[in-house]
């Protein structure tokens, strides 16, 4: 009579066999959550090693000055990208606001209100065509880009407004903690926009519409109204950016902010906001703006030919989108 044999013992995994995968399993989510900050820190370290003056107070000030207007445009761009759209004409809205405030500056601060109202009207038209008429955002905002380019030139027959009044120049000429007012305007608008998106019902609806517009509609959200409001808010924010720029430069030019619309989109995408909508935040956009401006400043300090700088910015943008797609597929 044969005796039963026991099953072969399963070998116990050794510490060496399990420690590395375990570490990577723990490290992966950390890298995913903080990859943007890690990349930003890496960029700062590289430029500081190459050019120690990169982190000087003067250069940090210059980076923040450069980031202010483009950053405000990126805040507005974030709102519409969260809905799954984008606004190609956002920089032209800012230029028109600058021209309107230059034209109406003699009326006092009411000129500020008129400039914001003009850009909000542009956003209302965009929002109506996109949400109600169901026209593709690319087509609508590209057409508006072309229209606003002509409008900015027509306001003063292609000329600029100079000799602006003191109330307008004083909007950003003040200083606080060593930084000019335009930087603090940027910070203030960023805080307000973040609160609106993260802590209000409207902000929740923006995310819901961007995540799934049909599901949002079935949940009782007035998706068309929310979508239209996103373009109005973005255009109004762009109007503030245009006034900020006019106040800083002391002149309103119809050809200001060349290619700023692309920089605003790039900053949002580099910050990790999904072009499909529903995911992103203002803090992420702020880091994206700083990465873009730090890259630009670092390349200038290193003496890189300006013709090559666009290649670096484009490569960073493509890399950011590629990483987003890869992570999206894995998820």
Secondary structure in CASP SS format (residue, H / E / C, confidence):
PFRMAT SS
TARGET T0000
AUTHOR 0000-0000-0000
METHOD secondary structure of the structure
MODEL  1
X C 1.00
X C 1.00
X C 1.00
X C 1.00
X C 1.00
X C 1.00
X C 1.00
X C 1.00
X C 1.00
X C 1.00
X C 1.00
X C 1.00
X C 1.00
X C 1.00
X H 1.00
X H 1.00
X H 1.00
X H 1.00
X H 1.00
X H 1.00
X H 1.00
X H 1.00
X H 1.00
X H 1.00
X H 1.00
X H 1.00
X H 1.00
X H 1.00
X H 1.00
X H 1.00
X H 1.00
X H 1.00
X H 1.00
X H 1.00
X H 1.00
X H 1.00
X H 1.00
X H 1.00
X H 1.00
X H 1.00
X H 1.00
X H 1.00
X H 1.00
X H 1.00
X H 1.00
X H 1.00
X H 1.00
X H 1.00
X H 1.00
X H 1.00
X C 1.00
X H 1.00
X H 1.00
X H 1.00
X H 1.00
X C 1.00
X H 1.00
X H 1.00
X H 1.00
X H 1.00
X H 1.00
X H 1.00
X H 1.00
X H 1.00
X H 1.00
X H 1.00
X H 1.00
X H 1.00
X H 1.00
X H 1.00
X H 1.00
X H 1.00
X H 1.00
X H 1.00
X H 1.00
X H 1.00
X H 1.00
X H 1.00
X H 1.00
X H 1.00
X H 1.00
X C 1.00
X C 1.00
X C 1.00
X C 1.00
X C 1.00
X C 1.00
X C 1.00
X C 1.00
X H 1.00
X H 1.00
X H 1.00
X H 1.00
X H 1.00
X H 1.00
X H 1.00
X H 1.00
X H 1.00
X H 1.00
X H 1.00
X H 1.00
X H 1.00
X H 1.00
X H 1.00
X H 1.00
X H 1.00
X H 1.00
X C 1.00
X C 1.00
X H 1.00
X H 1.00
X H 1.00
X H 1.00
X H 1.00
X H 1.00
X H 1.00
X H 1.00
X H 1.00
X H 1.00
X H 1.00
X H 1.00
X H 1.00
X H 1.00
X H 1.00
X H 1.00
X H 1.00
X H 1.00
X H 1.00
X H 1.00
X H 1.00
X H 1.00
X C 1.00
X C 1.00
X C 1.00
X C 1.00
X C 1.00
X H 1.00
X H 1.00
X H 1.00
X H 1.00
X H 1.00
X H 1.00
X H 1.00
X H 1.00
X H 1.00
X H 1.00
X H 1.00
X H 1.00
X H 1.00
X H 1.00
X H 1.00
X H 1.00
X H 1.00
X H 1.00
X H 1.00
X C 1.00
X C 1.00
X C 1.00
X C 1.00
X C 1.00
X E 1.00
X C 1.00
X C 1.00
X C 1.00
X C 1.00
X H 1.00
X H 1.00
X H 1.00
X H 1.00
X C 1.00
X C 1.00
X C 1.00
X C 1.00
X C 1.00
X E 1.00
X E 1.00
X C 1.00
X C 1.00
X E 1.00
X E 1.00
X H 1.00
X H 1.00
X H 1.00
X H 1.00
X H 1.00
X H 1.00
X H 1.00
X H 1.00
X H 1.00
X H 1.00
X H 1.00
X H 1.00
X H 1.00
X H 1.00
X H 1.00
X H 1.00
X H 1.00
X H 1.00
X H 1.00
X C 1.00
X H 1.00
X H 1.00
X H 1.00
X H 1.00
X H 1.00
X H 1.00
X H 1.00
X H 1.00
X H 1.00
X H 1.00
X H 1.00
X C 1.00
X H 1.00
X H 1.00
X H 1.00
X H 1.00
X H 1.00
X H 1.00
X C 1.00
X C 1.00
X C 1.00
X C 1.00
X H 1.00
X H 1.00
X H 1.00
X H 1.00
X H 1.00
X H 1.00
X H 1.00
X H 1.00
X H 1.00
X H 1.00
X H 1.00
X H 1.00
X H 1.00
X H 1.00
X H 1.00
X H 1.00
X H 1.00
X H 1.00
X H 1.00
X H 1.00
X H 1.00
X H 1.00
X H 1.00
X H 1.00
X H 1.00
X H 1.00
X H 1.00
X C 1.00
X C 1.00
X E 1.00
X C 1.00
X C 1.00
X C 1.00
X C 1.00
X C 1.00
X C 1.00
X C 1.00
X H 1.00
X H 1.00
X H 1.00
X H 1.00
X H 1.00
X H 1.00
X H 1.00
X H 1.00
X H 1.00
X H 1.00
X H 1.00
X C 1.00
X C 1.00
X C 1.00
X C 1.00
X C 1.00
X C 1.00
X C 1.00
X C 1.00
X C 1.00
X C 1.00
X C 1.00
X H 1.00
X H 1.00
X H 1.00
X H 1.00
X H 1.00
X H 1.00
X H 1.00
X H 1.00
X H 1.00
X H 1.00
X H 1.00
X H 1.00
X H 1.00
X H 1.00
X H 1.00
X H 1.00
X H 1.00
X H 1.00
X H 1.00
X H 1.00
X C 1.00
X C 1.00
X C 1.00
X C 1.00
X H 1.00
X H 1.00
X H 1.00
X H 1.00
X H 1.00
X H 1.00
X H 1.00
X H 1.00
X H 1.00
X H 1.00
X H 1.00
X H 1.00
X H 1.00
X H 1.00
X H 1.00
X H 1.00
X H 1.00
X H 1.00
X H 1.00
X H 1.00
X H 1.00
X H 1.00
X H 1.00
X H 1.00
X H 1.00
X C 1.00
END
